[in-house]
Amino acid sequence: MNRTTVKVAVAALSALVATGLAGGCTTGGGDGGGSAARPGHDRTAVPAPGPSARETGAEEGTRGGEAGPPDAAQRAAAYRKWGLEPLPAPPAAPVVKPVKTVRTGADRVPVISDVPTKDKVVFLTIDDGAEKDPKFAEMMRDLDVPFTMFLTDSAIRADYGYFKPLAALGNGVANHTLTHPDLRALGAGEQEREICGQQRQLRETYGTAPRLFRPPYGNWNEDTRAAAGRCGVDAIVLWRESMQITDMQYQRGDRKLHPGDIVLAHFRGPADLKGTSMTEMTANLLRRVQEQGFTVARLEDYV
């Protein structure tokens, strides 16, 4: 073999080796300068999506929506926003509701101020509907605390829409008459018009006929009970404690909450609360509940 032939052979071998090395740079997926990395190994590729917020519970949990429940850290953050510590989760709803109604065997509409239960729960009820504070709606959406709204038509008719998102969260819509009269001062027919008229109005506005009724001022008589039954009411709901501005007013001498107590509050704003907002009043209420070792459950789960 002459020198020329050797040079040609060496050149061919060098070209073959170079070709193999170049192939390794483009398919090896390392940190070299190749421009065609393997699928899934490109440093600039968009990573595969992880679990959605709905799947991980990162979305806000609501009783009325489809989102998963928030985790402990999310709940804590939501409560901190309002200057609160998280309330304990309420126990599972009883399989058999402890308050009997006409539908479940009672011979007449029951009148209740509390619910017979050993669960360390109380029930939050909010009356009238005059104050329509958007911050309160935000607060209830954040905290997911259940409550029942006893609404009076004359107080809410200027803005029926305010209460729809609150109802959509799973909070009960209940009857508090059309015009908030003292029912004991009215005859049987007038009482029926006040109660049945508000049943119809609330059903047309919010889609469901209320099961619960509260007489204004807590004043009722047997005509009230009979009218409530004719209007399709399951129970007349009074209360054991009423929330003022910073503390509760108690009916019992021990000035303590008891399991199953019904707590009354109102949709009121700074004009009625001496400059305190409804969210501040509600935060004070929840602190009083927590300080006594209770949490808040949904009244409709027990009645």
C-alpha positions as CSV (number, residue, x, y, z in Angstrom):
1,M,0.0,0.0,0.0
2,N,1.5,3.4,-1.0
3,R,1.5,6.5,1.0
4,T,-1.4,8.0,-1.0
5,T,-3.6,5.0,-0.4
6,V,-2.9,5.2,3.4
7,K,-3.8,8.9,3.5
8,V,-7.2,8.2,1.7
9,A,-8.0,5.3,4.1
10,V,-7.2,7.5,7.2
11,A,-9.4,10.3,5.9
12,A,-12.3,8.0,5.3
13,L,-12.0,6.5,8.8
14,S,-11.8,10.0,10.4
15,A,-15.0,11.0,8.6
16,L,-16.8,7.9,9.8
17,V,-15.8,8.5,13.5
18,A,-16.9,12.2,13.3
19,T,-20.3,11.2,11.9
20,G,-20.8,8.8,14.9
21,L,-19.8,11.5,17.5
22,A,-22.2,14.0,15.9
23,G,-25.1,11.5,16.2
24,G,-24.4,11.0,19.9
25,C,-24.6,14.8,20.6
26,T,-28.1,15.1,19.1
27,T,-29.7,11.9,20.6
28,G,-27.9,11.6,24.0
29,G,-30.0,14.3,25.7
30,G,-27.0,15.7,27.7
31,D,-25.9,19.2,28.2
32,G,-24.1,19.4,24.9
33,G,-24.9,21.9,22.2
34,G,-27.0,19.6,20.1
35,S,-30.2,21.1,18.8
36,A,-32.5,18.0,18.8
37,A,-32.8,16.6,22.3
38,R,-35.0,13.6,23.0
39,P,-38.7,14.3,23.7
40,G,-39.2,15.0,27.4
41,H,-35.6,16.0,28.0
42,D,-35.5,19.5,26.4
43,R,-34.6,22.0,29.1
44,T,-37.1,24.5,27.6
45,A,-40.0,22.0,27.3
46,V,-43.2,22.8,29.3
47,P,-43.4,20.3,32.1
48,A,-46.3,17.9,32.3
49,P,-49.3,19.4,34.2
50,G,-49.7,18.3,37.9
51,P,-53.0,17.7,39.7
52,S,-55.5,20.5,39.2
53,A,-56.5,22.9,42.0
54,R,-59.8,21.1,42.2
55,E,-58.1,17.7,42.6
56,T,-55.7,18.9,45.3
57,G,-58.4,20.9,47.2
58,A,-56.6,24.2,46.4
59,E,-59.8,25.8,45.3
60,E,-62.0,27.2,48.0
61,G,-64.2,24.5,49.4
62,T,-67.9,25.3,49.8
63,R,-70.9,23.3,50.9
64,G,-72.8,24.4,47.8
65,G,-70.2,24.0,45.2
66,E,-68.2,21.2,43.6
67,A,-64.7,22.2,44.8
68,G,-62.9,19.9,47.2
69,P,-62.6,21.0,50.8
70,P,-59.6,23.2,51.7
71,D,-56.8,21.6,53.6
72,A,-55.7,22.7,57.1
73,A,-53.2,25.3,55.8
74,Q,-55.8,26.9,53.5
75,R,-58.4,27.0,56.2
76,A,-55.9,28.6,58.6
77,A,-55.0,31.2,56.1
78,A,-58.7,32.0,55.4
79,Y,-59.4,32.4,59.1
80,R,-56.3,34.5,59.7
81,K,-57.6,36.9,57.0
82,W,-60.4,37.7,59.4
83,G,-58.4,37.7,62.6
84,L,-59.6,34.2,63.7
85,E,-58.4,30.8,64.5
86,P,-60.2,27.9,62.6
87,L,-63.3,26.5,64.2
88,P,-63.3,22.7,64.6
89,A,-65.2,20.9,61.8
90,P,-68.7,20.0,62.9
91,P,-69.6,16.3,63.4
92,A,-71.3,14.4,60.6
93,A,-75.0,15.2,60.4
94,P,-77.2,12.9,62.5
95,V,-78.8,10.0,60.5
96,V,-82.1,10.7,62.3
97,K,-82.8,14.4,62.9
98,P,-83.4,14.9,66.6
99,V,-86.3,17.4,66.1
100,K,-89.5,15.8,65.0
101,T,-91.7,17.7,62.6
102,V,-95.1,17.0,61.3
103,R,-93.4,15.2,58.4
104,T,-91.6,12.9,60.7
105,G,-94.3,12.1,63.3
106,A,-95.0,15.3,65.3
107,D,-98.7,16.1,65.8
108,R,-98.2,19.8,65.3
109,V,-95.5,22.3,64.3
110,P,-92.7,22.2,66.9
111,V,-91.4,25.4,68.5
112,I,-87.7,25.2,69.4
113,S,-85.1,27.4,71.0
114,D,-82.4,24.6,70.9
115,V,-81.9,21.2,69.5
116,P,-81.7,18.0,71.7
117,T,-78.1,16.8,71.0
118,K,-74.9,16.0,72.8
119,D,-72.8,17.3,70.0
120,K,-70.8,20.4,71.0
121,V,-72.4,22.5,68.3
122,V,-74.5,25.6,68.2
123,F,-76.5,27.0,65.3
124,L,-76.1,30.4,63.8
125,T,-79.2,32.2,62.5
126,I,-79.2,35.7,61.0
127,D,-82.4,37.7,60.7
128,D,-84.1,40.4,58.6
129,G,-81.7,41.2,55.8
130,A,-81.5,45.0,56.0
131,E,-77.7,45.2,55.9
132,K,-76.2,43.9,52.7
133,D,-72.5,44.1,53.3
134,P,-70.4,42.6,50.5
135,K,-67.5,42.0,52.9
136,F,-69.8,39.7,55.0
137,A,-70.6,37.7,51.9
138,E,-66.8,37.4,51.3
139,M,-66.2,36.4,54.9
140,M,-68.8,33.6,54.8
141,R,-67.4,32.4,51.5
142,D,-63.9,32.3,53.0
143,L,-64.8,30.7,56.3
144,D,-67.5,28.3,55.1
145,V,-69.4,28.7,58.4
146,P,-73.0,27.4,58.0
147,F,-75.9,29.7,59.0
148,T,-79.6,30.1,58.3
149,M,-81.0,33.3,57.0
150,F,-84.5,34.3,58.3
151,L,-85.5,36.9,55.7
152,T,-88.2,39.6,55.8
153,D,-89.4,40.7,52.4
154,S,-89.6,44.4,53.3
155,A,-85.9,44.3,54.3
156,I,-84.6,42.4,51.3
157,R,-86.7,43.4,48.3
158,A,-84.3,46.3,47.4
159,D,-81.7,43.7,46.6
160,Y,-82.8,40.1,46.5
161,G,-79.7,39.2,44.6
162,Y,-77.4,39.9,47.6
163,F,-78.6,36.7,49.3
164,K,-78.4,34.3,46.3
165,P,-74.6,33.7,46.6
166,L,-75.0,33.1,50.3
167,A,-77.8,30.6,49.6
168,A,-75.6,29.0,46.9
169,L,-73.0,28.2,49.5
170,G,-75.5,25.9,51.2
171,N,-76.9,28.3,53.8
172,G,-80.5,27.9,54.6
173,V,-83.2,30.5,53.4
174,A,-86.0,30.7,56.0
175,N,-89.1,32.7,56.6
176,H,-89.3,35.9,58.8
177,T,-92.7,37.2,57.4
178,L,-93.4,39.8,54.7
179,T,-93.3,43.0,56.8
180,H,-92.0,42.0,60.3
181,P,-95.1,42.6,62.4
182,D,-95.8,41.5,65.9
183,L,-97.9,38.5,65.0
184,R,-99.7,38.4,68.4
185,A,-101.3,41.7,67.5
186,L,-102.8,40.2,64.3
187,G,-105.7,37.9,63.7
188,A,-105.4,34.4,62.3
189,G,-106.0,35.4,58.7
190,E,-103.5,38.3,58.8
191,Q,-100.9,36.0,60.3
192,E,-101.4,33.5,57.5
193,R,-101.0,36.2,54.9
194,E,-97.7,37.3,56.4
195,I,-96.3,33.7,56.6
196,C,-97.7,32.2,53.5
197,G,-97.0,35.3,51.5
198,Q,-93.3,35.1,52.4
199,Q,-93.2,31.4,51.7
200,R,-94.3,32.1,48.2
201,Q,-92.0,35.1,47.7
202,L,-88.9,33.2,48.9
203,R,-89.8,30.1,46.8
204,E,-90.1,32.3,43.7
205,T,-87.0,34.2,44.4
206,Y,-84.6,31.5,45.7
207,G,-86.1,28.4,44.2
208,T,-87.1,26.4,47.4
209,A,-89.9,26.9,49.8
210,P,-88.5,27.5,53.3
211,R,-89.0,24.7,55.9
212,L,-88.3,27.0,58.9
213,F,-90.0,30.1,60.3
214,R,-89.1,32.7,62.9
215,P,-91.8,35.0,64.2
216,P,-90.6,38.7,64.5
217,Y,-89.5,39.5,68.1
218,G,-90.1,35.9,69.0
219,N,-93.7,36.7,69.5
220,W,-96.2,33.9,68.6
221,N,-99.4,32.3,69.7
222,E,-101.4,29.2,68.7
223,D,-102.8,31.1,65.7
224,T,-99.2,31.5,64.5
225,R,-98.5,27.8,64.9
226,A,-101.6,26.8,63.0
227,A,-100.9,29.3,60.2
228,A,-97.3,28.1,59.9
229,G,-98.6,24.5,59.5
230,R,-101.0,25.5,56.8
231,C,-98.2,27.4,55.0
232,G,-96.0,24.3,54.9
233,V,-93.5,25.3,57.7
234,D,-91.8,22.4,59.5
235,A,-90.7,24.2,62.6
236,I,-90.9,27.6,64.4
237,V,-87.4,28.6,65.4
238,L,-86.7,30.8,68.4
239,W,-83.3,31.2,70.1
240,R,-81.3,30.8,73.3
241,E,-78.6,33.5,72.8
242,S,-78.6,36.7,70.8
243,M,-75.4,38.3,69.5
244,Q,-75.0,42.0,70.4
245,I,-71.8,43.7,69.3
246,T,-69.0,42.1,71.2
247,D,-70.7,39.4,73.3
248,M,-73.9,37.3,73.5
249,Q,-76.9,37.9,75.5
250,Y,-77.9,34.7,77.3
251,Q,-81.3,33.4,78.4
252,R,-79.9,31.0,81.0
253,G,-78.6,32.2,84.3
254,D,-75.2,30.4,83.9
255,R,-74.5,32.6,80.9
256,K,-73.0,29.7,78.9
257,L,-73.6,28.0,75.6
258,H,-75.2,24.5,75.7
259,P,-75.1,21.8,73.1
260,G,-77.7,22.5,70.4
261,D,-78.3,26.1,71.3
262,I,-79.7,28.4,68.5
263,V,-77.9,31.8,68.4
264,L,-79.6,34.8,66.9
265,A,-77.8,37.6,65.0
266,H,-79.0,40.2,62.5
267,F,-78.0,41.6,59.2
268,R,-76.9,44.9,60.6
269,G,-74.2,47.5,59.9
270,P,-72.3,50.3,61.6
271,A,-75.4,52.5,62.0
272,D,-77.0,49.9,64.3
273,L,-73.8,48.5,65.7
274,K,-72.3,51.7,67.1
275,G,-69.7,51.9,64.3
276,T,-68.9,48.2,64.2
277,S,-69.2,46.3,60.9
278,M,-71.2,43.2,60.4
279,T,-67.9,41.2,59.8
280,E,-66.5,42.5,63.1
281,M,-69.6,41.5,64.9
282,T,-69.6,38.0,63.3
283,A,-65.9,37.6,64.1
284,N,-66.7,38.4,67.8
285,L,-69.5,35.9,67.7
286,L,-67.3,33.1,66.4
287,R,-64.7,33.9,69.0
288,R,-67.3,33.5,71.8
289,V,-68.4,30.2,70.3
290,Q,-64.8,28.9,70.1
291,E,-63.8,30.1,73.6
292,Q,-66.5,27.9,75.1
293,G,-65.3,24.8,73.1
294,F,-68.1,24.8,70.5
295,T,-68.3,24.8,66.8
296,V,-71.1,25.8,64.3
297,A,-73.2,23.2,62.6
298,R,-76.0,23.5,60.0
299,L,-79.4,23.8,61.6
300,E,-81.2,22.1,58.7
301,D,-79.1,19.0,59.3
302,Y,-80.8,18.6,62.8
303,V,-84.3,19.8,62.1
